[in-house]
Amino acid sequence: MSASITIATTRRILTQLRHDPRTVALIIGVPSLLMILLRYVLNSERQFSGIAPALLGIFPFTIMFLLTSITTLRERTTGTFERLMTLPIGKLDLLFGYALAFGLLATLQVLVAAGISLTWLGLDIAGSVWTLLLIVVLDALLGTALGLFVSAFARTEFQAIQFLPVFVLPQFLLCGLFVPRDSMGWVLNAISDVLPLSYAVDALTHVTRSDTIDGTLVRNVAIIAGCAVLALLLGAATLRRRTP
């Protein structure tokens, strides 16, 4: 890998996004708007504080998955990837450049949503705010990495959107947000054990209820980060020089 090539790729993506301010505004604003809507639907700070931390991880995860998969697919279908791959650039340089660009956008998205939730909306957590932010940012990066990975299997933007119910919705249903994972049947519990979003929700729930940093929390955070790196490596392995 070359740091200069990775940074150049990141700069190119950010320059493209800068020329599309409406998209950037929607990406950054949608999670915050959803958190505001949730707060006033529940109409209770206590109930909001119980569910909001988990959704702070789920909303950016889902949005970054969609954004990254569609944007990367567009780069493939327009031939941008093919032109870039004719240059002395490695696959990891390319994908990590994309991941860094979208990761910076995801971090800004998380900071805005978390800031509004913790101040205006009255979100109250027992643990450290910095630990909460770390987990939510890693979750958004995981969505970015998975979006880069699945874009290799789509041929159209519509197909990329169809991957949402395949890769995201099962994790949303089985992550323990609605029903504790221990109370699920053994088959569903076993499936949830291999889904990275389950560990994100477990970590965010721990931060909500406790101010201690124990081995389980560290393990969950490490699993989230490891899954993000694994998705990027799998994306590099499936990155083709020619678009079918």
RODO-2510 file (C-alpha; in nm, 4 decimals, decimal comma):
residues 244
     n   res          X          Y          Z
     1     m     0,0000     0,0000     0,0000
     2     s     0,1035     0,3585    -0,0647
     3     a    -0,0106     0,6311     0,1738
     4     s     0,0191     0,8996    -0,0957
     5     i    -0,2024     0,7093    -0,3412
     6     t    -0,4591     0,6354    -0,0696
     7     i    -0,4722     1,0029     0,0296
     8     a    -0,5001     1,1091    -0,3348
     9     t    -0,7977     0,8765    -0,3799
    10     t    -0,9547     1,0150    -0,0651
    11     r    -0,9064     1,3712    -0,1875
    12     r    -1,0681     1,2900    -0,5224
    13     i    -1,3795     1,1433    -0,3574
    14     l    -1,4126     1,4355    -0,1163
    15     t    -1,3766     1,6813    -0,4049
    16     q    -1,6600     1,5071    -0,5883
    17     l    -1,8792     1,5172    -0,2780
    18     r    -1,8029     1,8864    -0,2251
    19     h    -1,9660     1,9603    -0,5620
    20     d    -2,2867     1,7881    -0,4472
    21     p    -2,3810     1,9823    -0,1304
    22     r    -2,7424     1,8639    -0,1238
    23     t    -2,6355     1,5007    -0,1025
    24     v    -2,3843     1,5799     0,1709
    25     a    -2,6486     1,7753     0,3638
    26     l    -2,8913     1,4835     0,3415
    27     i    -2,6283     1,2309     0,4466
    28     i    -2,5294     1,4336     0,7510
    29     g    -2,8806     1,5491     0,8385
    30     v    -3,0921     1,2345     0,7984
    31     p    -2,9705     1,0510     1,1141
    32     s    -3,0226     1,3675     1,3202
    33     l    -3,3735     1,4151     1,1794
    34     l    -3,4561     1,0525     1,2582
    35     m    -3,3309     1,0929     1,6161
    36     i    -3,5418     1,4084     1,6583
    37     l    -3,8468     1,2270     1,5202
    38     l    -3,7873     0,9323     1,7555
    39     r    -3,7538     1,1619     2,0583
    40     y    -4,0887     1,3308     1,9992
    41     v    -4,2665     1,0111     1,8973
    42     l    -4,1671     0,8519     2,2292
    43     n    -4,2261     1,1822     2,4139
    44     s    -4,0156     1,0556     2,7035
    45     e    -3,6494     1,1219     2,7744
    46     r    -3,6239     0,7956     2,9686
    47     q    -3,7566     0,5819     2,6845
    48     f    -3,5501     0,7782     2,4357
    49     s    -3,2305     0,7200     2,6369
    50     g    -3,3073     0,3489     2,6424
    51     i    -3,3297     0,2995     2,2663
    52     a    -3,1470     0,5959     2,1130
    53     p    -2,7840     0,4771     2,1645
    54     a    -2,8479     0,1603     1,9652
    55     l    -3,0175     0,3561     1,6878
    56     l    -2,7263     0,6010     1,6847
    57     g    -2,5262     0,3043     1,5586
    58     i    -2,7884     0,1531     1,3302
    59     f    -2,8881     0,4683     1,1382
    60     p    -2,5329     0,5647     1,0233
    61     f    -2,4560     0,1987     0,9510
    62     t    -2,7547     0,1733     0,7174
    63     i    -2,7084     0,5106     0,5472
    64     m    -2,3354     0,4620     0,4873
    65     f    -2,4014     0,1123     0,3493
    66     l    -2,6428     0,2532     0,0919
    67     l    -2,4293     0,5541     0,0044
    68     t    -2,1082     0,3580    -0,0381
    69     s    -2,2557     0,0678    -0,2348
    70     i    -2,4369     0,2965    -0,4815
    71     t    -2,1491     0,5416    -0,5237
    72     t    -1,8923     0,2670    -0,5722
    73     l    -2,1156     0,0867    -0,8211
    74     r    -2,1520     0,4112    -1,0172
    75     e    -1,7726     0,4389    -1,0310
    76     r    -1,7603     0,0842    -1,1663
    77     t    -2,0297     0,1254    -1,4304
    78     t    -1,8927     0,4571    -1,5588
    79     g    -1,5509     0,3003    -1,6091
    80     t    -1,3729     0,5052    -1,3430
    81     f    -1,2446     0,1944    -1,1686
    82     e    -1,1112     0,0514    -1,4951
    83     r    -0,9216     0,3707    -1,5720
    84     l    -0,7799     0,3869    -1,2216
    85     m    -0,6691     0,0250    -1,2320
    86     t    -0,4591     0,0937    -1,5413
    87     l    -0,2445     0,3176    -1,3207
    88     p     0,0184     0,1913    -1,0761
    89     i    -0,2351     0,1711    -0,7949
    90     g    -0,3067    -0,1259    -0,5703
    91     k    -0,6516    -0,2544    -0,4899
    92     l    -0,6076    -0,1826    -0,1207
    93     d    -0,4894     0,1710    -0,1997
    94     l    -0,8086     0,2277    -0,3940
    95     l    -1,0499     0,0756    -0,1439
    96     f    -0,8853     0,2260     0,1630
    97     g    -0,8977     0,5643    -0,0101
    98     y    -1,2717     0,5238    -0,0605
    99     a    -1,3120     0,3966     0,2956
   100     l    -1,1204     0,6928     0,4362
   101     a    -1,3259     0,9454     0,2395
   102     f    -1,6596     0,7950     0,3351
   103     g    -1,5296     0,7320     0,6866
   104     l    -1,4628     1,1042     0,7333
   105     l    -1,8142     1,1780     0,6129
   106     a    -1,9524     0,9112     0,8471
   107     t    -1,7614     1,0608     1,1405
   108     l    -1,9115     1,4033     1,0731
   109     q    -2,2537     1,2439     1,0422
   110     v    -2,2130     1,0689     1,3783
   111     l    -2,0798     1,3780     1,5561
   112     v    -2,3786     1,5873     1,4454
   113     a    -2,6381     1,3209     1,5356
   114     a    -2,4759     1,2395     1,8706
   115     g    -2,4276     1,6067     1,9560
   116     i    -2,7953     1,6852     1,8953
   117     s    -2,9052     1,3759     2,0882
   118     l    -2,6831     1,4458     2,3896
   119     t    -2,7704     1,8139     2,4156
   120     w    -3,1043     1,9131     2,2673
   121     l    -3,2831     1,5757     2,2894
   122     g    -3,1665     1,4930     2,6422
   123     l    -2,9952     1,1599     2,5760
   124     d    -2,8540     1,0352     2,9070
   125     i    -2,5967     0,7554     2,9231
   126     a    -2,4095     0,6081     3,2194
   127     g    -2,0843     0,5493     3,0329
   128     s    -1,8346     0,7715     2,8591
   129     v    -1,9500     0,9884     2,5700
   130     w    -1,6167     0,9237     2,3968
   131     t    -1,6717     0,5473     2,4185
   132     l    -2,0177     0,5937     2,2704
   133     l    -1,8777     0,8011     1,9845
   134     l    -1,6016     0,5471     1,9163
   135     i    -1,8515     0,2624     1,8856
   136     v    -2,0905     0,4601     1,6647
   137     v    -1,8097     0,5745     1,4340
   138     l    -1,6806     0,2166     1,4022
   139     d    -2,0345     0,1052     1,3217
   140     a    -2,0609     0,3662     1,0459
   141     l    -1,7226     0,2544     0,9117
   142     l    -1,8494    -0,1035     0,9138
   143     g    -2,1456     0,0026     0,6995
   144     t    -1,9018     0,1783     0,4651
   145     a    -1,6811    -0,1301     0,4347
   146     l    -1,9769    -0,3615     0,3715
   147     g    -2,1081    -0,1222     0,1070
   148     l    -1,7723    -0,1328    -0,0721
   149     f    -1,7757    -0,5111    -0,0549
   150     v    -2,1298    -0,5780    -0,1817
   151     s    -2,0986    -0,3281    -0,4675
   152     a    -1,8852    -0,5895    -0,6438
   153     f    -2,1899    -0,8158    -0,6781
   154     a    -2,4354    -0,5604    -0,8186
   155     r    -2,4744    -0,4647    -1,1840
   156     t    -2,7155    -0,1723    -1,1394
   157     e    -2,7933     0,0790    -0,8672
   158     f    -3,1301    -0,0903    -0,8179
   159     q    -2,9515    -0,4168    -0,7438
   160     a    -2,7266    -0,2365    -0,4963
   161     i    -3,0357    -0,1096    -0,3129
   162     q    -3,1753    -0,4644    -0,3077
   163     f    -2,8771    -0,5738    -0,1006
   164     l    -3,0155    -0,3655     0,1867
   165     p    -3,2758    -0,6262     0,2922
   166     v    -3,0163    -0,9003     0,2472
   167     f    -2,7247    -0,7542     0,4449
   168     v    -2,8821    -0,4933     0,6728
   169     l    -3,2413    -0,5801     0,7661
   170     p    -3,1621    -0,9281     0,9099
   171     q    -2,8977    -0,7670     1,1296
   172     f    -3,1460    -0,4974     1,2315
   173     l    -3,4019    -0,7605     1,3377
   174     l    -3,1587    -0,9962     1,5112
   175     c    -2,9246    -0,7483     1,6815
   176     g    -3,1208    -0,7478     2,0078
   177     l    -3,2861    -0,4087     1,9616
   178     f    -3,6417    -0,5452     1,9726
   179     v    -3,5960    -0,8729     2,1594
   180     p    -3,2997    -0,9731     2,3808
   181     r    -3,0835    -1,2149     2,1864
   182     d    -3,0789    -1,4633     2,4747
   183     s    -3,4562    -1,4996     2,4534
   184     m    -3,4524    -1,5899     2,0836
   185     g    -3,4655    -1,9465     1,9624
   186     w    -3,1282    -2,1165     1,9399
   187     v    -3,1190    -2,0948     1,5594
   188     l    -3,1820    -1,7201     1,5551
   189     n    -2,9438    -1,6713     1,8458
   190     a    -2,6714    -1,8596     1,6592
   191     i    -2,7278    -1,6464     1,3482
   192     s    -2,7155    -1,3258     1,5509
   193     d    -2,3816    -1,4355     1,6982
   194     v    -2,2159    -1,4053     1,3549
   195     l    -2,3721    -1,0694     1,2638
   196     p    -2,1480    -0,7708     1,3469
   197     l    -2,4366    -0,5345     1,4217
   198     s    -2,5265    -0,7543     1,7207
   199     y    -2,1938    -0,6702     1,8838
   200     a    -2,2399    -0,2996     1,8102
   201     v    -2,5790    -0,2963     1,9818
   202     d    -2,4402    -0,4965     2,2763
   203     a    -2,1560    -0,2460     2,3144
   204     l    -2,3873     0,0559     2,2893
   205     t    -2,6283    -0,0990     2,5407
   206     h    -2,3387    -0,1527     2,7812
   207     v    -2,2312     0,2125     2,7497
   208     t    -2,5905     0,3209     2,8107
   209     r    -2,6206     0,1271     3,1373
   210     s    -2,2687     0,1179     3,2809
   211     d    -1,9622     0,3391     3,3091
   212     t    -1,7195     0,0456     3,3298
   213     i    -1,5004    -0,0746     3,0450
   214     d    -1,4774    -0,4503     3,0809
   215     g    -1,3443    -0,7330     2,8678
   216     t    -1,6785    -0,7924     2,6964
   217     l    -1,7005    -0,4319     2,5802
   218     v    -1,3428    -0,4385     2,4510
   219     r    -1,4142    -0,7663     2,2699
   220     n    -1,7282    -0,6262     2,1065
   221     v    -1,5455    -0,3145     1,9870
   222     a    -1,2609    -0,5284     1,8508
   223     i    -1,5106    -0,7482     1,6624
   224     i    -1,6739    -0,4439     1,4993
   225     a    -1,3361    -0,3061     1,3891
   226     g    -1,2192    -0,6494     1,2727
   227     c    -1,5327    -0,7024     1,0624
   228     a    -1,4809    -0,3641     0,8960
   229     v    -1,1218    -0,4515     0,8046
   230     l    -1,2290    -0,7978     0,6849
   231     a    -1,4977    -0,6454     0,4613
   232     l    -1,2381    -0,4135     0,3050
   233     l    -1,0009    -0,7042     0,2418
   234     l    -1,2823    -0,9071     0,0839
   235     g    -1,3705    -0,6042    -0,1263
   236     a    -1,0101    -0,5862    -0,2497
   237     a    -1,0191    -0,9565    -0,3334
   238     t    -1,3360    -0,9172    -0,5420
   239     l    -1,2277    -0,5938    -0,7123
   240     r    -1,1975    -0,6626    -1,0846
   241     r    -0,9919    -0,4678    -1,3327
   242     r    -1,2709    -0,4881    -1,5864
   243     t    -1,6397    -0,4215    -1,5296
   244     p    -1,8566    -0,6923    -1,6905
***
